[in-house]
Amino acid sequence: MYESQKQYYIKNKEKIRAKARAKYAEDPKKFNAKTMESRYKHYDKYLEYSKKYEAENKEARLLKSRTYARNNPHKVAETNLKRRLKEKKATPIWADTEMTKKIYTLRDRLNNLAGYIKYHVDHIIPLNAKIASGLHVYNNLKIELASINMSKRNTFEGIN
């Protein structure tokens, strides 16, 4: 964001927020879709901002996260369980789990070098797509920039 834009935002913060609330009230789905589209389009900038915000508000975010987990243990457990089950169902008996672990380990090393979550492990054919469902095996995985992976969402490039 340019300095002039920052100054404008600071001076007109309430006006801008009121406008955003009004747009959300008109059509929440459309508003959320546009927000997500913008976030995916500018994912690297979003990550940079998030990293800075996280560093400046670490304790408050941690408290908020712990409070949510404490107040909603069933939701946290359900989300984690769904992902684990999806991967387990998509992992055949013959899968080379050691190779899969190596891919995730390499991704973790790259993220540690970057200092933030810059890379994701992407399923080339998604585990849960409308047209095709892939397997959780090493040759269906690739390490990709988070911005690219997030922008694809849950689509399979080979069919579109």
Backbone as CSV, one residue per row, in Angstrom:
resi,resn,N_x,N_y,N_z,CA_x,CA_y,CA_z,C_x,C_y,C_z
1,MET,0.851,-1.174,0.000,0.000,0.000,0.000,0.899,1.240,0.000
2,TYR,0.550,2.207,-0.835,1.306,3.448,-0.899,1.027,4.298,0.337
3,GLU,1.945,5.203,0.621,1.818,6.057,1.801,0.557,6.918,1.737
4,SER,0.250,7.440,0.551,-0.950,8.269,0.405,-2.225,7.458,0.674
5,GLN,-2.214,6.190,0.244,-3.360,5.316,0.501,-3.505,5.049,2.000
6,LYS,-2.383,4.835,2.659,-2.413,4.596,4.108,-2.993,5.797,4.833
7,GLN,-2.520,6.997,4.439,-3.012,8.216,5.078,-4.510,8.398,4.843
8,TYR,-4.957,8.121,3.618,-6.381,8.232,3.306,-7.184,7.261,4.175
9,TYR,-6.673,6.024,4.286,-7.369,5.019,5.091,-7.451,5.455,6.550
10,ILE,-6.353,5.949,7.083,-6.329,6.387,8.485,-7.340,7.507,8.726
11,LYS,-7.408,8.466,7.807,-8.327,9.594,7.954,-9.789,9.183,7.787
12,ASN,-10.045,8.174,6.946,-11.424,7.809,6.591,-11.786,6.392,7.010
13,LYS,-11.151,5.901,8.048,-11.327,4.514,8.479,-12.798,4.157,8.730
14,GLU,-13.489,4.971,9.477,-14.896,4.668,9.813,-15.792,4.705,8.576
15,LYS,-15.563,5.660,7.715,-16.341,5.776,6.474,-16.141,4.534,5.597
16,ILE,-14.886,4.090,5.455,-14.562,2.911,4.650,-15.188,1.662,5.268
17,ARG,-15.079,1.532,6.574,-15.662,0.367,7.261,-17.175,0.349,7.141
18,ALA,-17.811,1.506,7.239,-19.271,1.585,7.111,-19.707,1.152,5.721
19,LYS,-18.950,1.570,4.716,-19.253,1.185,3.337,-19.127,-0.334,3.162
20,ALA,-18.078,-0.903,3.741,-17.859,-2.350,3.651,-18.975,-3.114,4.366
21,ARG,-19.383,-2.609,5.550,-20.490,-3.263,6.271,-21.776,-3.217,5.462
22,ALA,-22.015,-2.105,4.776,-23.224,-1.970,3.954,-23.191,-2.953,2.788
23,LYS,-22.032,-3.097,2.138,-21.907,-4.054,1.032,-22.115,-5.476,1.532
24,TYR,-21.566,-5.764,2.713,-21.746,-7.099,3.288,-23.222,-7.359,3.583
25,ALA,-23.915,-6.361,4.123,-25.327,-6.510,4.463,-26.176,-6.744,3.212
26,GLU,-25.796,-6.128,2.087,-26.523,-6.309,0.829,-26.475,-7.756,0.355
27,ASP,-25.259,-8.313,0.289,-25.077,-9.671,-0.227,-23.818,-10.282,0.384
28,PRO,-23.965,-10.952,1.535,-22.792,-11.511,2.227,-21.976,-12.490,1.375
29,LYS,-22.658,-13.333,0.594,-21.924,-14.311,-0.216,-21.052,-13.630,-1.259
30,LYS,-21.616,-12.640,-1.925,-20.873,-11.910,-2.953,-19.693,-11.166,-2.322
31,PHE,-19.927,-10.538,-1.183,-18.881,-9.794,-0.480,-17.739,-10.732,-0.089
32,ASN,-18.085,-11.883,0.510,-17.066,-12.842,0.933,-16.306,-13.412,-0.262
33,ALA,-17.013,-13.668,-1.372,-16.362,-14.193,-2.571,-15.353,-13.179,-3.125
34,LYS,-15.738,-11.907,-3.163,-14.822,-10.871,-3.666,-13.618,-10.719,-2.739
35,THR,-13.851,-10.799,-1.444,-12.759,-10.702,-0.478,-11.765,-11.840,-0.688
36,MET,-12.285,-13.058,-0.825,-11.413,-14.217,-1.021,-10.688,-14.134,-2.359
37,GLU,-11.371,-13.679,-3.392,-10.759,-13.536,-4.713,-9.575,-12.566,-4.641
38,SER,-9.785,-11.457,-3.961,-8.720,-10.466,-3.802,-7.563,-11.047,-2.993
39,ARG,-7.893,-11.786,-1.944,-6.854,-12.389,-1.101,-6.021,-13.382,-1.904
40,TYR,-6.673,-14.203,-2.730,-5.935,-15.173,-3.550,-5.089,-14.473,-4.605
41,LYS,-5.635,-13.409,-5.190,-4.936,-12.673,-6.242,-3.654,-12.030,-5.705
42,HIS,-3.714,-11.518,-4.484,-2.583,-10.831,-3.869,-2.064,-11.622,-2.671
43,TYR,-1.952,-12.937,-2.819,-1.657,-13.797,-1.681,-0.298,-13.503,-1.054
44,ASP,0.712,-13.191,-1.868,2.036,-12.906,-1.309,2.004,-11.660,-0.422
45,LYS,1.294,-10.625,-0.863,1.153,-9.410,-0.050,0.365,-9.712,1.214
46,TYR,-0.682,-10.534,1.061,-1.490,-10.924,2.216,-0.635,-11.664,3.237
47,LEU,0.211,-12.573,2.759,1.093,-13.320,3.662,2.065,-12.382,4.383
48,GLU,2.618,-11.432,3.639,3.542,-10.476,4.233,2.846,-9.670,5.336
49,TYR,1.642,-9.183,5.034,0.867,-8.418,6.011,0.535,-9.291,7.221
50,SER,0.091,-10.528,6.953,-0.289,-11.440,8.035,0.888,-11.737,8.950
51,LYS,2.046,-11.936,8.346,3.247,-12.228,9.125,3.583,-11.052,10.041
52,LYS,3.514,-9.840,9.486,3.792,-8.640,10.264,2.762,-8.483,11.389
53,TYR,1.483,-8.656,11.050,0.407,-8.528,12.041,0.579,-9.567,13.150
54,GLU,0.899,-10.801,12.744,1.084,-11.885,13.712,2.210,-11.562,14.684
55,ALA,3.304,-11.014,14.168,4.445,-10.662,15.025,4.075,-9.552,16.005
56,GLU,3.313,-8.572,15.536,2.942,-7.436,16.386,1.858,-7.794,17.411
57,ASN,1.039,-8.789,17.110,-0.097,-9.140,17.969,-0.054,-10.599,18.419
58,LYS,1.144,-11.113,18.604,1.324,-12.536,18.889,0.533,-13.008,20.116
59,GLU,0.671,-12.295,21.204,-0.001,-12.722,22.440,-1.521,-12.647,22.331
60,ALA,-2.033,-11.577,21.729,-3.482,-11.425,21.576,-4.042,-12.513,20.674
61,ARG,-3.332,-12.830,19.563,-3.786,-13.874,18.637,-3.754,-15.240,19.317
62,LEU,-2.703,-15.494,20.074,-2.572,-16.763,20.783,-3.708,-16.921,21.790
63,LEU,-4.008,-15.864,22.523,-5.098,-15.892,23.488,-6.440,-16.145,22.790
64,LYS,-6.649,-15.463,21.674,-7.891,-15.639,20.908,-8.013,-17.076,20.392
65,SER,-6.930,-17.599,19.871,-6.913,-18.962,19.347,-7.175,-19.988,20.463
66,ARG,-6.512,-19.802,21.595,-6.710,-20.727,22.725,-8.133,-20.648,23.272
67,THR,-8.668,-19.431,23.326,-10.036,-19.234,23.815,-11.025,-19.941,22.888
68,TYR,-10.836,-19.772,21.572,-11.719,-20.436,20.610,-11.631,-21.955,20.771
69,ALA,-10.406,-22.469,20.848,-10.216,-23.917,20.993,-10.834,-24.425,22.288
70,ARG,-10.712,-23.646,23.356,-11.281,-24.040,24.653,-12.812,-24.018,24.604
71,ASN,-13.380,-23.002,23.945,-14.832,-22.865,23.876,-15.477,-23.746,22.803
72,ASN,-14.686,-24.186,21.822,-15.226,-24.977,20.714,-14.377,-26.215,20.439
73,PRO,-14.110,-27.043,21.448,-13.229,-28.198,21.209,-13.807,-29.162,20.177
74,HIS,-15.135,-29.259,20.129,-15.772,-30.155,19.171,-15.530,-29.693,17.734
75,LYS,-15.553,-28.382,17.488,-15.324,-27.868,16.136,-13.866,-28.075,15.716
76,VAL,-12.943,-27.818,16.615,-11.524,-27.988,16.315,-11.238,-29.465,16.035
77,ALA,-11.755,-30.336,16.879,-11.548,-31.776,16.697,-12.178,-32.259,15.396
78,GLU,-13.374,-31.753,15.090,-14.070,-32.163,13.870,-13.299,-31.753,12.619
79,THR,-12.780,-30.537,12.597,-12.010,-30.055,11.451,-10.758,-30.896,11.246
80,ASN,-10.031,-31.154,12.326,-8.818,-31.966,12.237,-9.126,-33.393,11.815
81,LEU,-10.179,-33.947,12.365,-10.565,-35.314,12.042,-10.972,-35.459,10.581
82,LYS,-11.757,-34.501,10.080,-12.195,-34.551,8.680,-11.002,-34.607,7.733
83,ARG,-10.009,-33.759,7.969,-8.842,-33.730,7.098,-8.070,-35.043,7.185
84,ARG,-7.863,-35.548,8.398,-7.132,-36.813,8.556,-7.873,-37.966,7.888
85,LEU,-9.199,-38.011,8.043,-9.986,-39.080,7.427,-9.960,-39.003,5.906
86,LYS,-10.035,-37.784,5.383,-9.996,-37.596,3.939,-8.678,-38.129,3.379
87,GLU,-7.574,-37.797,4.061,-6.271,-38.285,3.615,-6.163,-39.797,3.776
88,LYS,-6.700,-40.320,4.873,-6.618,-41.762,5.116,-7.411,-42.539,4.068
89,LYS,-8.616,-42.055,3.747,-9.438,-42.708,2.725,-8.764,-42.664,1.354
90,ALA,-8.012,-41.610,1.103,-7.370,-41.431,-0.197,-5.978,-42.056,-0.262
91,THR,-5.554,-42.719,0.816,-4.243,-43.365,0.831,-4.413,-44.866,0.641
92,PRO,-4.018,-45.384,-0.521,-4.158,-46.826,-0.761,-3.142,-47.635,0.046
93,ILE,-3.391,-48.922,0.154,-2.519,-49.821,0.924,-1.101,-49.823,0.360
94,TRP,-0.975,-49.731,-0.952,0.324,-49.822,-1.606,1.131,-48.508,-1.582
95,ALA,0.594,-47.468,-1.002,1.253,-46.152,-1.015,2.582,-46.189,-0.270
96,ASP,3.557,-45.498,-0.812,4.873,-45.369,-0.181,4.812,-44.182,0.782
97,THR,4.441,-44.448,2.028,4.249,-43.375,3.007,5.559,-42.688,3.375
98,GLU,6.678,-43.383,3.245,7.974,-42.763,3.545,8.289,-41.653,2.546
99,MET,7.993,-41.881,1.285,8.207,-40.844,0.259,7.285,-39.652,0.515
100,THR,6.052,-39.942,0.908,5.100,-38.874,1.211,5.623,-38.027,2.368
101,LYS,6.124,-38.681,3.420,6.674,-37.961,4.570,7.867,-37.099,4.164
102,LYS,8.699,-37.593,3.231,9.861,-36.834,2.769,9.431,-35.549,2.060
103,ILE,8.346,-35.618,1.298,7.843,-34.428,0.605,7.400,-33.386,1.625
104,TYR,6.672,-33.816,2.642,6.218,-32.885,3.682,7.403,-32.329,4.485
105,THR,8.413,-33.148,4.727,9.610,-32.698,5.442,10.351,-31.642,4.628
106,LEU,10.465,-31.859,3.314,11.111,-30.889,2.441,10.335,-29.570,2.434
107,ARG,9.012,-29.659,2.379,8.176,-28.454,2.439,8.422,-27.686,3.742
108,ASP,8.507,-28.413,4.851,8.759,-27.781,6.150,10.123,-27.077,6.177
109,ARG,11.127,-27.704,5.590,12.461,-27.091,5.532,12.419,-25.800,4.718
110,LEU,11.745,-25.841,3.579,11.643,-24.641,2.734,10.931,-23.509,3.479
111,ASN,9.857,-23.848,4.193,9.140,-22.835,4.963,9.988,-22.272,6.095
112,ASN,10.786,-23.118,6.731,11.678,-22.639,7.788,12.724,-21.685,7.231
113,LEU,13.241,-21.995,6.046,14.206,-21.102,5.401,13.561,-19.768,5.022
114,ALA,12.309,-19.831,4.553,11.596,-18.612,4.168,11.200,-17.795,5.389
115,GLY,10.977,-18.460,6.517,10.593,-17.760,7.741,9.090,-17.647,7.924
116,TYR,8.335,-18.137,6.994,6.879,-18.142,7.094,6.341,-19.197,6.132
117,ILE,5.028,-19.417,6.151,4.454,-20.449,5.293,4.352,-19.916,3.868
118,LYS,5.396,-20.216,3.090,5.456,-19.763,1.701,5.107,-20.902,0.751
119,TYR,5.297,-22.134,1.191,5.092,-23.302,0.340,4.025,-24.231,0.927
120,HIS,3.265,-24.834,0.037,2.269,-25.844,0.402,2.605,-27.138,-0.318
121,VAL,2.118,-28.249,0.229,2.139,-29.499,-0.518,0.786,-29.574,-1.197
122,ASP,0.824,-29.630,-2.515,-0.394,-29.590,-3.321,-0.683,-30.973,-3.878
123,HIS,-1.947,-31.349,-3.831,-2.371,-32.573,-4.516,-2.635,-32.195,-5.970
124,ILE,-1.910,-32.793,-6.883,-2.055,-32.483,-8.301,-3.501,-32.739,-8.723
125,ILE,-4.009,-33.902,-8.388,-5.434,-34.198,-8.545,-6.018,-34.113,-7.133
126,PRO,-6.872,-33.122,-6.858,-7.368,-32.896,-5.490,-8.039,-34.136,-4.883
127,LEU,-7.960,-34.214,-3.549,-8.577,-35.343,-2.852,-10.097,-35.311,-2.981
128,ASN,-10.651,-34.118,-3.096,-12.106,-33.995,-3.073,-12.561,-32.960,-4.104
129,ALA,-12.434,-33.293,-5.378,-12.862,-32.383,-6.438,-14.200,-32.877,-7.005
130,LYS,-14.870,-32.004,-7.754,-16.170,-32.364,-8.318,-16.043,-33.448,-9.391
131,ILE,-15.004,-33.330,-10.238,-14.890,-34.236,-11.383,-14.019,-35.450,-11.082
132,ALA,-12.869,-35.228,-10.470,-11.926,-36.315,-10.205,-11.426,-36.211,-8.774
133,SER,-11.227,-37.352,-8.153,-10.660,-37.372,-6.804,-9.350,-38.127,-6.848
134,GLY,-8.297,-37.471,-6.373,-6.973,-38.066,-6.411,-6.666,-38.880,-5.174
135,LEU,-5.481,-39.436,-5.170,-5.015,-40.241,-4.046,-3.957,-39.465,-3.267
136,HIS,-3.823,-39.817,-2.012,-2.805,-39.206,-1.164,-1.556,-40.073,-1.251
137,VAL,-0.879,-39.993,-2.406,0.348,-40.745,-2.666,1.404,-39.770,-3.169
138,TYR,2.681,-40.139,-3.006,3.762,-39.200,-3.297,3.765,-38.697,-4.742
139,ASN,3.360,-39.528,-5.713,3.402,-39.054,-7.092,2.173,-38.215,-7.471
140,ASN,1.287,-37.947,-6.513,0.193,-37.005,-6.720,0.444,-35.728,-5.916
141,LEU,1.631,-35.606,-5.366,1.969,-34.450,-4.538,3.067,-33.632,-5.193
142,LYS,2.991,-32.322,-4.989,4.080,-31.445,-5.420,4.151,-30.272,-4.462
143,ILE,5.349,-29.736,-4.315,5.537,-28.553,-3.476,5.341,-27.340,-4.376
144,GLU,4.486,-26.432,-3.895,4.112,-25.297,-4.728,4.033,-24.044,-3.860
145,LEU,4.215,-22.889,-4.480,4.047,-21.641,-3.749,2.625,-21.564,-3.210
146,ALA,2.492,-21.099,-1.996,1.171,-21.008,-1.367,0.233,-20.151,-2.197
147,SER,0.747,-19.066,-2.772,-0.108,-18.170,-3.558,-0.718,-18.890,-4.755
148,ILE,0.053,-19.728,-5.409,-0.460,-20.474,-6.569,-1.449,-21.531,-6.112
149,ASN,-1.092,-22.254,-5.055,-1.972,-23.314,-4.559,-3.318,-22.758,-4.097
150,MET,-3.292,-21.631,-3.389,-4.532,-21.043,-2.888,-5.392,-20.501,-4.030
151,SER,-4.766,-20.015,-5.079,-5.541,-19.441,-6.176,-6.270,-20.515,-6.976
152,LYS,-5.738,-21.751,-6.995,-6.388,-22.841,-7.740,-7.634,-23.341,-7.035
153,ARG,-7.644,-23.186,-5.738,-8.704,-23.705,-4.878,-8.771,-25.214,-5.029
154,ASN,-9.925,-25.784,-5.337,-10.063,-27.237,-5.345,-10.355,-27.737,-6.768
155,THR,-9.574,-27.244,-7.740,-9.816,-27.618,-9.126,-8.673,-28.462,-9.657
156,PHE,-8.966,-29.186,-10.690,-7.986,-30.036,-11.346,-7.663,-29.404,-12.687
157,GLU,-6.408,-28.971,-12.858,-6.012,-28.227,-14.049,-6.136,-29.039,-15.341
158,GLY,-5.985,-30.335,-15.255,-6.021,-31.174,-16.445,-7.385,-31.257,-17.102
159,ILE,-8.456,-30.920,-16.395,-9.803,-31.071,-16.945,-10.376,-29.739,-17.393
160,ASN,-10.036,-28.666,-16.709,-10.615,-27.362,-17.036,-10.208,-26.919,-18.347
